[in-house]
Each structure stands twice: as C-alpha cells, then as structure tokens.
Amino acid sequence: MATQHDSARQSDKSRPALRLDSSQPIRTVRPGFDRQADRDRRQRIAEAAYFLAEARAFAPGHEEEDWLAAEARVDALDSFLA
C-alpha cells in the first residue's frame, strides 16, 4: 500500500534536480545592500534608545518602545538629510 511518503518520493523523482552554476557567486544579501551603513544605522538607533531610556531613569518595561521611538527618530533624520 502506497503512503504519502511514497507518493512524495515519486513526485520528487519526476522533478529535475536543482543545479547551481558554480561560475555565478551566490548572493547572501539583496543587491545594493550596504552592511556598513546598516551597522551604523543600528548603532545610532541603539545610542538614541539608550538616551531615551536614560531620560526616564531606565525604568524597566519600555525597551521596545524606546527602540521603536529611536528608530523613527533616526529614520526621520536620515530622510531629512538625504
């Protein structure tokens, strides 16, 4: 009696094997992505979040709120300067 696994194996055999062209590099990030710019952005967000937390005496429970507010501020500044 054929099971689902058997039918899955049969359908796998009917598909052509995936072949990678070894002459083409495999991209791990999208084209145009700048890792250093992303690191710099994250660092600026972290610093801004720290100052927001410091302004409320580091009261716990607002970490995500601080990060999102800092992210919005950094992105607004970046778009203003662009």
Secondary structure, DSSP 8 states (H G I E B T S, - for coil): ---HHHHHHHHHHHS------TTS---SS-TT--HHHHHHHHHHHHHHHHHHHHHTTT-TT-HHHHHHHHHHHHHHHHHHH-
